Amino acid sequence: MNRNRIILFDGECNFCDASVQFIIKRDPYQHFSFASLQDAAGKELREKHQIPDDVDSLVLIENGKAHTKSSAALRIAKKLDGLWHLAFLFIIVPLAIRNRVYDYIAANRYKWFGKKELSCMLPTPEERKRFIA
């Protein structure tokens, strides 16, 4: 399991869950490990990397540095198979503009995609190894 790149995600968000599944399918070299922002491991990582409580969507901890919002999403895309790594080219767009788009999607994700019910997708044993408990 790769602990150099950990993705923290909102475990209550359907869009975030779909994003994790999307990443897993396009990460055959297992660059990323995962933890929910709401579970103990996620809370410990938030504290260790001084991630503010108001950050409630996607965080990438890469080589000891926390990246949030559009910077996290683009750095994740850079490691994915297929043409997804080309999305990293959007890093040249000014941060304020990128984050405005990211914030709009994040603010509406529950309305558009809903929240998790009590049941959730059960990962395969291979996928389960990539989640930090």
Chimera marker file (.cmm) of the C-alpha trace (Angstrom):
<marker_set name="trace">
<marker id="1" x="0.000" y="0.000" z="0.000" r="1" g="1" b="0" radius="0.5"/>
<marker id="2" x="1.297" y="3.418" z="-0.922" r="1" g="1" b="0" radius="0.5"/>
<marker id="3" x="1.350" y="5.772" z="2.053" r="1" g="1" b="0" radius="0.5"/>
<marker id="4" x="3.159" y="8.512" z="0.095" r="1" g="1" b="0" radius="0.5"/>
<marker id="5" x="-0.104" y="9.532" z="-1.604" r="1" g="1" b="0" radius="0.5"/>
<marker id="6" x="-3.242" y="9.373" z="0.499" r="1" g="1" b="0" radius="0.5"/>
<marker id="7" x="-6.595" y="10.673" z="-0.670" r="1" g="1" b="0" radius="0.5"/>
<marker id="8" x="-8.964" y="11.865" z="2.034" r="1" g="1" b="0" radius="0.5"/>
<marker id="9" x="-12.566" y="11.998" z="0.856" r="1" g="1" b="0" radius="0.5"/>
<marker id="10" x="-16.013" y="12.779" z="2.216" r="1" g="1" b="0" radius="0.5"/>
<marker id="11" x="-17.340" y="9.349" z="3.152" r="1" g="1" b="0" radius="0.5"/>
<marker id="12" x="-20.940" y="10.616" z="3.205" r="1" g="1" b="0" radius="0.5"/>
<marker id="13" x="-20.922" y="11.984" z="-0.350" r="1" g="1" b="0" radius="0.5"/>
<marker id="14" x="-22.092" y="9.883" z="-3.304" r="1" g="1" b="0" radius="0.5"/>
<marker id="15" x="-20.054" y="11.995" z="-5.734" r="1" g="1" b="0" radius="0.5"/>
<marker id="16" x="-16.928" y="11.536" z="-3.602" r="1" g="1" b="0" radius="0.5"/>
<marker id="17" x="-17.522" y="7.768" z="-3.434" r="1" g="1" b="0" radius="0.5"/>
<marker id="18" x="-17.932" y="7.661" z="-7.211" r="1" g="1" b="0" radius="0.5"/>
<marker id="19" x="-14.717" y="9.676" z="-7.535" r="1" g="1" b="0" radius="0.5"/>
<marker id="20" x="-12.840" y="7.161" z="-5.369" r="1" g="1" b="0" radius="0.5"/>
<marker id="21" x="-14.158" y="4.308" z="-7.532" r="1" g="1" b="0" radius="0.5"/>
<marker id="22" x="-13.140" y="6.250" z="-10.647" r="1" g="1" b="0" radius="0.5"/>
<marker id="23" x="-9.606" y="6.710" z="-9.289" r="1" g="1" b="0" radius="0.5"/>
<marker id="24" x="-9.246" y="3.060" z="-8.242" r="1" g="1" b="0" radius="0.5"/>
<marker id="25" x="-10.206" y="1.870" z="-11.743" r="1" g="1" b="0" radius="0.5"/>
<marker id="26" x="-7.629" y="4.176" z="-13.352" r="1" g="1" b="0" radius="0.5"/>
<marker id="27" x="-4.813" y="3.596" z="-10.859" r="1" g="1" b="0" radius="0.5"/>
<marker id="28" x="-3.461" y="0.132" z="-11.734" r="1" g="1" b="0" radius="0.5"/>
<marker id="29" x="-0.090" y="0.910" z="-10.144" r="1" g="1" b="0" radius="0.5"/>
<marker id="30" x="-1.824" y="1.747" z="-6.862" r="1" g="1" b="0" radius="0.5"/>
<marker id="31" x="-0.295" y="5.177" z="-6.438" r="1" g="1" b="0" radius="0.5"/>
<marker id="32" x="-3.039" y="6.108" z="-3.967" r="1" g="1" b="0" radius="0.5"/>
<marker id="33" x="-4.383" y="4.930" z="-0.630" r="1" g="1" b="0" radius="0.5"/>
<marker id="34" x="-7.690" y="6.208" z="0.726" r="1" g="1" b="0" radius="0.5"/>
<marker id="35" x="-9.269" y="7.300" z="3.998" r="1" g="1" b="0" radius="0.5"/>
<marker id="36" x="-12.588" y="8.924" z="4.793" r="1" g="1" b="0" radius="0.5"/>
<marker id="37" x="-12.446" y="12.373" z="6.361" r="1" g="1" b="0" radius="0.5"/>
<marker id="38" x="-14.941" y="11.130" z="8.950" r="1" g="1" b="0" radius="0.5"/>
<marker id="39" x="-13.138" y="8.038" z="10.227" r="1" g="1" b="0" radius="0.5"/>
<marker id="40" x="-10.381" y="7.849" z="12.841" r="1" g="1" b="0" radius="0.5"/>
<marker id="41" x="-7.537" y="7.540" z="10.311" r="1" g="1" b="0" radius="0.5"/>
<marker id="42" x="-8.857" y="10.521" z="8.357" r="1" g="1" b="0" radius="0.5"/>
<marker id="43" x="-9.185" y="12.638" z="11.488" r="1" g="1" b="0" radius="0.5"/>
<marker id="44" x="-5.665" y="11.697" z="12.571" r="1" g="1" b="0" radius="0.5"/>
<marker id="45" x="-4.254" y="12.654" z="9.158" r="1" g="1" b="0" radius="0.5"/>
<marker id="46" x="-6.177" y="15.939" z="9.181" r="1" g="1" b="0" radius="0.5"/>
<marker id="47" x="-4.669" y="16.801" z="12.545" r="1" g="1" b="0" radius="0.5"/>
<marker id="48" x="-1.151" y="15.696" z="11.593" r="1" g="1" b="0" radius="0.5"/>
<marker id="49" x="-1.184" y="17.790" z="8.393" r="1" g="1" b="0" radius="0.5"/>
<marker id="50" x="-3.078" y="20.726" z="9.957" r="1" g="1" b="0" radius="0.5"/>
<marker id="51" x="-5.971" y="20.499" z="7.517" r="1" g="1" b="0" radius="0.5"/>
<marker id="52" x="-8.682" y="22.964" z="8.611" r="1" g="1" b="0" radius="0.5"/>
<marker id="53" x="-12.031" y="21.606" z="9.774" r="1" g="1" b="0" radius="0.5"/>
<marker id="54" x="-13.849" y="23.527" z="7.042" r="1" g="1" b="0" radius="0.5"/>
<marker id="55" x="-12.158" y="21.394" z="4.365" r="1" g="1" b="0" radius="0.5"/>
<marker id="56" x="-14.847" y="18.812" z="3.724" r="1" g="1" b="0" radius="0.5"/>
<marker id="57" x="-14.253" y="17.375" z="0.285" r="1" g="1" b="0" radius="0.5"/>
<marker id="58" x="-11.049" y="16.144" z="-1.353" r="1" g="1" b="0" radius="0.5"/>
<marker id="59" x="-7.549" y="16.254" z="0.130" r="1" g="1" b="0" radius="0.5"/>
<marker id="60" x="-4.397" y="14.703" z="-1.291" r="1" g="1" b="0" radius="0.5"/>
<marker id="61" x="-1.526" y="14.115" z="1.079" r="1" g="1" b="0" radius="0.5"/>
<marker id="62" x="1.487" y="13.612" z="-1.137" r="1" g="1" b="0" radius="0.5"/>
<marker id="63" x="4.963" y="13.089" z="0.279" r="1" g="1" b="0" radius="0.5"/>
<marker id="64" x="3.965" y="14.743" z="3.550" r="1" g="1" b="0" radius="0.5"/>
<marker id="65" x="2.272" y="17.812" z="2.031" r="1" g="1" b="0" radius="0.5"/>
<marker id="66" x="-1.496" y="18.350" z="1.967" r="1" g="1" b="0" radius="0.5"/>
<marker id="67" x="-3.105" y="19.595" z="-1.243" r="1" g="1" b="0" radius="0.5"/>
<marker id="68" x="-6.744" y="20.662" z="-1.328" r="1" g="1" b="0" radius="0.5"/>
<marker id="69" x="-9.443" y="21.587" z="-3.814" r="1" g="1" b="0" radius="0.5"/>
<marker id="70" x="-8.434" y="21.857" z="-7.469" r="1" g="1" b="0" radius="0.5"/>
<marker id="71" x="-4.745" y="21.345" z="-6.730" r="1" g="1" b="0" radius="0.5"/>
<marker id="72" x="-5.529" y="17.971" z="-5.140" r="1" g="1" b="0" radius="0.5"/>
<marker id="73" x="-7.801" y="16.936" z="-8.016" r="1" g="1" b="0" radius="0.5"/>
<marker id="74" x="-5.245" y="17.864" z="-10.679" r="1" g="1" b="0" radius="0.5"/>
<marker id="75" x="-2.370" y="16.152" z="-8.860" r="1" g="1" b="0" radius="0.5"/>
<marker id="76" x="-4.495" y="13.010" z="-8.624" r="1" g="1" b="0" radius="0.5"/>
<marker id="77" x="-5.373" y="13.178" z="-12.332" r="1" g="1" b="0" radius="0.5"/>
<marker id="78" x="-1.660" y="13.445" z="-13.145" r="1" g="1" b="0" radius="0.5"/>
<marker id="79" x="-1.127" y="9.868" z="-11.864" r="1" g="1" b="0" radius="0.5"/>
<marker id="80" x="-4.133" y="8.225" z="-13.541" r="1" g="1" b="0" radius="0.5"/>
<marker id="81" x="-3.955" y="5.920" z="-16.543" r="1" g="1" b="0" radius="0.5"/>
<marker id="82" x="-5.270" y="6.962" z="-19.913" r="1" g="1" b="0" radius="0.5"/>
<marker id="83" x="-5.460" y="10.556" z="-21.000" r="1" g="1" b="0" radius="0.5"/>
<marker id="84" x="-6.598" y="11.732" z="-17.561" r="1" g="1" b="0" radius="0.5"/>
<marker id="85" x="-3.073" y="12.860" z="-16.741" r="1" g="1" b="0" radius="0.5"/>
<marker id="86" x="-3.507" y="15.601" z="-19.339" r="1" g="1" b="0" radius="0.5"/>
<marker id="87" x="-5.959" y="17.320" z="-16.979" r="1" g="1" b="0" radius="0.5"/>
<marker id="88" x="-2.883" y="18.379" z="-15.011" r="1" g="1" b="0" radius="0.5"/>
<marker id="89" x="-2.329" y="20.984" z="-17.721" r="1" g="1" b="0" radius="0.5"/>
<marker id="90" x="-5.123" y="22.989" z="-16.049" r="1" g="1" b="0" radius="0.5"/>
<marker id="91" x="-2.595" y="23.726" z="-13.298" r="1" g="1" b="0" radius="0.5"/>
<marker id="92" x="-1.650" y="26.767" z="-15.419" r="1" g="1" b="0" radius="0.5"/>
<marker id="93" x="-5.109" y="28.258" z="-14.803" r="1" g="1" b="0" radius="0.5"/>
<marker id="94" x="-4.853" y="30.689" z="-11.884" r="1" g="1" b="0" radius="0.5"/>
<marker id="95" x="-5.602" y="29.028" z="-8.543" r="1" g="1" b="0" radius="0.5"/>
<marker id="96" x="-8.430" y="31.444" z="-7.704" r="1" g="1" b="0" radius="0.5"/>
<marker id="97" x="-10.306" y="30.525" z="-10.897" r="1" g="1" b="0" radius="0.5"/>
<marker id="98" x="-9.701" y="26.774" z="-10.511" r="1" g="1" b="0" radius="0.5"/>
<marker id="99" x="-10.859" y="26.832" z="-6.904" r="1" g="1" b="0" radius="0.5"/>
<marker id="100" x="-13.959" y="28.879" z="-7.728" r="1" g="1" b="0" radius="0.5"/>
<marker id="101" x="-15.077" y="26.099" z="-10.107" r="1" g="1" b="0" radius="0.5"/>
<marker id="102" x="-14.105" y="23.441" z="-7.556" r="1" g="1" b="0" radius="0.5"/>
<marker id="103" x="-15.979" y="25.226" z="-4.757" r="1" g="1" b="0" radius="0.5"/>
<marker id="104" x="-19.119" y="25.491" z="-6.892" r="1" g="1" b="0" radius="0.5"/>
<marker id="105" x="-19.132" y="21.741" z="-7.533" r="1" g="1" b="0" radius="0.5"/>
<marker id="106" x="-18.286" y="20.948" z="-3.901" r="1" g="1" b="0" radius="0.5"/>
<marker id="107" x="-21.046" y="23.225" z="-2.594" r="1" g="1" b="0" radius="0.5"/>
<marker id="108" x="-23.646" y="21.481" z="-4.751" r="1" g="1" b="0" radius="0.5"/>
<marker id="109" x="-22.446" y="17.867" z="-4.582" r="1" g="1" b="0" radius="0.5"/>
<marker id="110" x="-25.026" y="16.740" z="-2.017" r="1" g="1" b="0" radius="0.5"/>
<marker id="111" x="-27.850" y="18.413" z="-3.934" r="1" g="1" b="0" radius="0.5"/>
<marker id="112" x="-26.786" y="16.920" z="-7.267" r="1" g="1" b="0" radius="0.5"/>
<marker id="113" x="-25.566" y="13.484" z="-6.162" r="1" g="1" b="0" radius="0.5"/>
<marker id="114" x="-27.031" y="12.972" z="-2.678" r="1" g="1" b="0" radius="0.5"/>
<marker id="115" x="-25.615" y="11.622" z="0.560" r="1" g="1" b="0" radius="0.5"/>
<marker id="116" x="-24.857" y="8.039" z="1.470" r="1" g="1" b="0" radius="0.5"/>
<marker id="117" x="-27.535" y="5.886" z="2.979" r="1" g="1" b="0" radius="0.5"/>
<marker id="118" x="-26.611" y="3.463" z="5.741" r="1" g="1" b="0" radius="0.5"/>
<marker id="119" x="-25.408" y="0.898" z="3.211" r="1" g="1" b="0" radius="0.5"/>
<marker id="120" x="-22.426" y="1.421" z="0.966" r="1" g="1" b="0" radius="0.5"/>
<marker id="121" x="-20.418" y="-0.329" z="-1.707" r="1" g="1" b="0" radius="0.5"/>
<marker id="122" x="-18.350" y="-3.225" z="-0.398" r="1" g="1" b="0" radius="0.5"/>
<marker id="123" x="-14.847" y="-3.085" z="-1.849" r="1" g="1" b="0" radius="0.5"/>
<marker id="124" x="-13.174" y="-6.204" z="-3.154" r="1" g="1" b="0" radius="0.5"/>
<marker id="125" x="-10.402" y="-7.643" z="-0.945" r="1" g="1" b="0" radius="0.5"/>
<marker id="126" x="-7.820" y="-6.095" z="-3.304" r="1" g="1" b="0" radius="0.5"/>
<marker id="127" x="-9.479" y="-2.671" z="-3.077" r="1" g="1" b="0" radius="0.5"/>
<marker id="128" x="-9.934" y="-2.993" z="0.707" r="1" g="1" b="0" radius="0.5"/>
<marker id="129" x="-6.135" y="-3.119" z="1.135" r="1" g="1" b="0" radius="0.5"/>
<marker id="130" x="-5.926" y="0.402" z="-0.290" r="1" g="1" b="0" radius="0.5"/>
<marker id="131" x="-8.115" y="1.910" z="2.445" r="1" g="1" b="0" radius="0.5"/>
<marker id="132" x="-6.485" y="3.062" z="5.654" r="1" g="1" b="0" radius="0.5"/>
<marker id="133" x="-8.367" y="1.950" z="8.749" r="1" g="1" b="0" radius="0.5"/>
<link id1="1" id2="2" r="1" g="1" b="0" radius="0.2"/>
<link id1="2" id2="3" r="1" g="1" b="0" radius="0.2"/>
<link id1="3" id2="4" r="1" g="1" b="0" radius="0.2"/>
<link id1="4" id2="5" r="1" g="1" b="0" radius="0.2"/>
<link id1="5" id2="6" r="1" g="1" b="0" radius="0.2"/>
<link id1="6" id2="7" r="1" g="1" b="0" radius="0.2"/>
<link id1="7" id2="8" r="1" g="1" b="0" radius="0.2"/>
<link id1="8" id2="9" r="1" g="1" b="0" radius="0.2"/>
<link id1="9" id2="10" r="1" g="1" b="0" radius="0.2"/>
<link id1="10" id2="11" r="1" g="1" b="0" radius="0.2"/>
<link id1="11" id2="12" r="1" g="1" b="0" radius="0.2"/>
<link id1="12" id2="13" r="1" g="1" b="0" radius="0.2"/>
<link id1="13" id2="14" r="1" g="1" b="0" radius="0.2"/>
<link id1="14" id2="15" r="1" g="1" b="0" radius="0.2"/>
<link id1="15" id2="16" r="1" g="1" b="0" radius="0.2"/>
<link id1="16" id2="17" r="1" g="1" b="0" radius="0.2"/>
<link id1="17" id2="18" r="1" g="1" b="0" radius="0.2"/>
<link id1="18" id2="19" r="1" g="1" b="0" radius="0.2"/>
<link id1="19" id2="20" r="1" g="1" b="0" radius="0.2"/>
<link id1="20" id2="21" r="1" g="1" b="0" radius="0.2"/>
<link id1="21" id2="22" r="1" g="1" b="0" radius="0.2"/>
<link id1="22" id2="23" r="1" g="1" b="0" radius="0.2"/>
<link id1="23" id2="24" r="1" g="1" b="0" radius="0.2"/>
<link id1="24" id2="25" r="1" g="1" b="0" radius="0.2"/>
<link id1="25" id2="26" r="1" g="1" b="0" radius="0.2"/>
<link id1="26" id2="27" r="1" g="1" b="0" radius="0.2"/>
<link id1="27" id2="28" r="1" g="1" b="0" radius="0.2"/>
<link id1="28" id2="29" r="1" g="1" b="0" radius="0.2"/>
<link id1="29" id2="30" r="1" g="1" b="0" radius="0.2"/>
<link id1="30" id2="31" r="1" g="1" b="0" radius="0.2"/>
<link id1="31" id2="32" r="1" g="1" b="0" radius="0.2"/>
<link id1="32" id2="33" r="1" g="1" b="0" radius="0.2"/>
<link id1="33" id2="34" r="1" g="1" b="0" radius="0.2"/>
<link id1="34" id2="35" r="1" g="1" b="0" radius="0.2"/>
<link id1="35" id2="36" r="1" g="1" b="0" radius="0.2"/>
<link id1="36" id2="37" r="1" g="1" b="0" radius="0.2"/>
<link id1="37" id2="38" r="1" g="1" b="0" radius="0.2"/>
<link id1="38" id2="39" r="1" g="1" b="0" radius="0.2"/>
<link id1="39" id2="40" r="1" g="1" b="0" radius="0.2"/>
<link id1="40" id2="41" r="1" g="1" b="0" radius="0.2"/>
<link id1="41" id2="42" r="1" g="1" b="0" radius="0.2"/>
<link id1="42" id2="43" r="1" g="1" b="0" radius="0.2"/>
<link id1="43" id2="44" r="1" g="1" b="0" radius="0.2"/>
<link id1="44" id2="45" r="1" g="1" b="0" radius="0.2"/>
<link id1="45" id2="46" r="1" g="1" b="0" radius="0.2"/>
<link id1="46" id2="47" r="1" g="1" b="0" radius="0.2"/>
<link id1="47" id2="48" r="1" g="1" b="0" radius="0.2"/>
<link id1="48" id2="49" r="1" g="1" b="0" radius="0.2"/>
<link id1="49" id2="50" r="1" g="1" b="0" radius="0.2"/>
<link id1="50" id2="51" r="1" g="1" b="0" radius="0.2"/>
<link id1="51" id2="52" r="1" g="1" b="0" radius="0.2"/>
<link id1="52" id2="53" r="1" g="1" b="0" radius="0.2"/>
<link id1="53" id2="54" r="1" g="1" b="0" radius="0.2"/>
<link id1="54" id2="55" r="1" g="1" b="0" radius="0.2"/>
<link id1="55" id2="56" r="1" g="1" b="0" radius="0.2"/>
<link id1="56" id2="57" r="1" g="1" b="0" radius="0.2"/>
<link id1="57" id2="58" r="1" g="1" b="0" radius="0.2"/>
<link id1="58" id2="59" r="1" g="1" b="0" radius="0.2"/>
<link id1="59" id2="60" r="1" g="1" b="0" radius="0.2"/>
<link id1="60" id2="61" r="1" g="1" b="0" radius="0.2"/>
<link id1="61" id2="62" r="1" g="1" b="0" radius="0.2"/>
<link id1="62" id2="63" r="1" g="1" b="0" radius="0.2"/>
<link id1="63" id2="64" r="1" g="1" b="0" radius="0.2"/>
<link id1="64" id2="65" r="1" g="1" b="0" radius="0.2"/>
<link id1="65" id2="66" r="1" g="1" b="0" radius="0.2"/>
<link id1="66" id2="67" r="1" g="1" b="0" radius="0.2"/>
<link id1="67" id2="68" r="1" g="1" b="0" radius="0.2"/>
<link id1="68" id2="69" r="1" g="1" b="0" radius="0.2"/>
<link id1="69" id2="70" r="1" g="1" b="0" radius="0.2"/>
<link id1="70" id2="71" r="1" g="1" b="0" radius="0.2"/>
<link id1="71" id2="72" r="1" g="1" b="0" radius="0.2"/>
<link id1="72" id2="73" r="1" g="1" b="0" radius="0.2"/>
<link id1="73" id2="74" r="1" g="1" b="0" radius="0.2"/>
<link id1="74" id2="75" r="1" g="1" b="0" radius="0.2"/>
<link id1="75" id2="76" r="1" g="1" b="0" radius="0.2"/>
<link id1="76" id2="77" r="1" g="1" b="0" radius="0.2"/>
<link id1="77" id2="78" r="1" g="1" b="0" radius="0.2"/>
<link id1="78" id2="79" r="1" g="1" b="0" radius="0.2"/>
<link id1="79" id2="80" r="1" g="1" b="0" radius="0.2"/>
<link id1="80" id2="81" r="1" g="1" b="0" radius="0.2"/>
<link id1="81" id2="82" r="1" g="1" b="0" radius="0.2"/>
<link id1="82" id2="83" r="1" g="1" b="0" radius="0.2"/>
<link id1="83" id2="84" r="1" g="1" b="0" radius="0.2"/>
<link id1="84" id2="85" r="1" g="1" b="0" radius="0.2"/>
<link id1="85" id2="86" r="1" g="1" b="0" radius="0.2"/>
<link id1="86" id2="87" r="1" g="1" b="0" radius="0.2"/>
<link id1="87" id2="88" r="1" g="1" b="0" radius="0.2"/>
<link id1="88" id2="89" r="1" g="1" b="0" radius="0.2"/>
<link id1="89" id2="90" r="1" g="1" b="0" radius="0.2"/>
<link id1="90" id2="91" r="1" g="1" b="0" radius="0.2"/>
<link id1="91" id2="92" r="1" g="1" b="0" radius="0.2"/>
<link id1="92" id2="93" r="1" g="1" b="0" radius="0.2"/>
<link id1="93" id2="94" r="1" g="1" b="0" radius="0.2"/>
<link id1="94" id2="95" r="1" g="1" b="0" radius="0.2"/>
<link id1="95" id2="96" r="1" g="1" b="0" radius="0.2"/>
<link id1="96" id2="97" r="1" g="1" b="0" radius="0.2"/>
<link id1="97" id2="98" r="1" g="1" b="0" radius="0.2"/>
<link id1="98" id2="99" r="1" g="1" b="0" radius="0.2"/>
<link id1="99" id2="100" r="1" g="1" b="0" radius="0.2"/>
<link id1="100" id2="101" r="1" g="1" b="0" radius="0.2"/>
<link id1="101" id2="102" r="1" g="1" b="0" radius="0.2"/>
<link id1="102" id2="103" r="1" g="1" b="0" radius="0.2"/>
<link id1="103" id2="104" r="1" g="1" b="0" radius="0.2"/>
<link id1="104" id2="105" r="1" g="1" b="0" radius="0.2"/>
<link id1="105" id2="106" r="1" g="1" b="0" radius="0.2"/>
<link id1="106" id2="107" r="1" g="1" b="0" radius="0.2"/>
<link id1="107" id2="108" r="1" g="1" b="0" radius="0.2"/>
<link id1="108" id2="109" r="1" g="1" b="0" radius="0.2"/>
<link id1="109" id2="110" r="1" g="1" b="0" radius="0.2"/>
<link id1="110" id2="111" r="1" g="1" b="0" radius="0.2"/>
<link id1="111" id2="112" r="1" g="1" b="0" radius="0.2"/>
<link id1="112" id2="113" r="1" g="1" b="0" radius="0.2"/>
<link id1="113" id2="114" r="1" g="1" b="0" radius="0.2"/>
<link id1="114" id2="115" r="1" g="1" b="0" radius="0.2"/>
<link id1="115" id2="116" r="1" g="1" b="0" radius="0.2"/>
<link id1="116" id2="117" r="1" g="1" b="0" radius="0.2"/>
<link id1="117" id2="118" r="1" g="1" b="0" radius="0.2"/>
<link id1="118" id2="119" r="1" g="1" b="0" radius="0.2"/>
<link id1="119" id2="120" r="1" g="1" b="0" radius="0.2"/>
<link id1="120" id2="121" r="1" g="1" b="0" radius="0.2"/>
<link id1="121" id2="122" r="1" g="1" b="0" radius="0.2"/>
<link id1="122" id2="123" r="1" g="1" b="0" radius="0.2"/>
<link id1="123" id2="124" r="1" g="1" b="0" radius="0.2"/>
<link id1="124" id2="125" r="1" g="1" b="0" radius="0.2"/>
<link id1="125" id2="126" r="1" g="1" b="0" radius="0.2"/>
<link id1="126" id2="127" r="1" g="1" b="0" radius="0.2"/>
<link id1="127" id2="128" r="1" g="1" b="0" radius="0.2"/>
<link id1="128" id2="129" r="1" g="1" b="0" radius="0.2"/>
<link id1="129" id2="130" r="1" g="1" b="0" radius="0.2"/>
<link id1="130" id2="131" r="1" g="1" b="0" radius="0.2"/>
<link id1="131" id2="132" r="1" g="1" b="0" radius="0.2"/>
<link id1="132" id2="133" r="1" g="1" b="0" radius="0.2"/>
</marker_set>
